[in-house]
Amino acid sequence: MSEEPEESLAEAFRGVTRQLRHQTQRALAPWDVTPAQARALGVLTKHGPIRLGALSEYLRIAPRSATEVVDALEEARLVERRPDPDDRRATLVATTDRGDEVAAGIRAARAAEAEEFFARLDEADRTSLARILRALRS
């Protein structure tokens, strides 16, 4: 009887990211927003009203995709488009009061989910993991 080969580091990492993606989807379910829409709300609450092009850069997506994200958020009354006071030809995207509330709820839910997920690790492992992930990201 042969032993199964040990899971590679890349496979283990993909498995963890898959778990985190599913966890994020569960956390976002009460607000009926996609991960991309949640990220857009996060950017807008952090940076305030910004142009669509800047939003697409923050999200690292094509401007057309950012338009689709904003259209869906606008339809849900979470964001609004308004004229740019510095350039009347341009439009800014801003969160509505409801969008701010939803963004705050999402942040709290995701923080709670992350805390629960990483609670399996002791403090030293969390610190090491954070250091390793920051090194890989840079």
N, C-alpha and C positions, 0 to 999 in steps of 0.2 A: 504494500500500500504506500503510495507516494504522498508526500506532504504538498499542500498547496503552496505556491510561491507567495512570499510576503508582498503585501500591497505596496506599490511604489509610493514615493512621497507625492508625486503629482496626482496619483489616483486618490490618495487620502485627502489632499487639498481640494480636489474637485468634489469629493464627497461632502466635505465640510461646507464648501460654498453652496452646494445644492441644498443642504439642510438650511443654511441661512436664507437662501432665496425663498424656500417654502415658508419659513418662519416669517419673513417679511410679507409675503402674500397674505398669510393669516392675520398679521398685525394690521394690514391695510384694509382688510375686508369690511370692517364696519363703516368705512368712509367711501367705499366703492371707487377707489382711485388705483391707478396702476403704479408700479414702482417709478416709472418715468415722471408721472404726474406728481407723485409725492416728492421726488427730487426737485422738480420745478418749484413747488410750493416752498420747499426748504430754501432754495436759492433766493426766491423772491422775498421771503420773510427776513432773510439775512441781509440782503443787499438793497431792499426797497425797490421802488419802481425802476425798471430797466427796459432798455430796448430789446426787442425780440432777438436781434443778432447777438447781443451780449449774453442773453439767456442761453442761446444755443451753444455759445462758447463755454459757458460755465458747465453745461450739461454734457459737453463734448458730443453733440449730435448735429446733424445737418439742419440748416435753418428751416427747411421744409418740415422736418420731423418736429422741430420746436413749435412750428405753427400748429401742427396737429395736436400737440400736447396742450398748447394754450387754448385752442378752439374747444377741446373737451373740458378743460377747467373753466372756461368762460361759460360754456353751456350749463355746467353744474353750479354756476354763480360763485365760484371760488376765486376767480380773478376777473379783472376788467381791463380793457384797453382804454387808454386816455391820451390826449394830445401831450406831446413833450413841450413843456413851457419854453425850453431853450431852442427848439427847432419845430416850427409849426408843421413841417412836412413829415416829421417823425412821430411815432406812436410808442408810448410806454406801456408795459404790462405791470400791473400791481395787484396785490391780493385784496380781496374784499374783507370786510369784518368776518364774514363766515369763513373765508379762506384762512384768515389768521387763526380762527378757532380750530379749524380742521388741522392745520399745520401743527398747532400746539398739541392736539390730541395724538397726532401721528408720532411726533417726537417722543411724547411720554410713552406711548405703546411700544415703540421700537426700542426705547431705552430699557423698558421693563423686560421685553423679550430678550434683548442682548444680555441683560443681567442674569436672567434665568439660564440662557444658553451657556454663558461663560462661568457660571457658578460651579460647574464641574471641575474647574481648575482652581488650584490654590493661588494665593497672591503672587508668589514667586513665579509660577508658570504663566500667569496673566502678564506679568511684567516682561518676562522673556518673550512671550508670543507677540506682545505689542512691539517690542524692539525689533524682532525678526520681521514682522510684517511691514514696519516702517522702512527697514533696510531694503526689502524686496520691492516696495513701492517706489523708491527713489531712483 
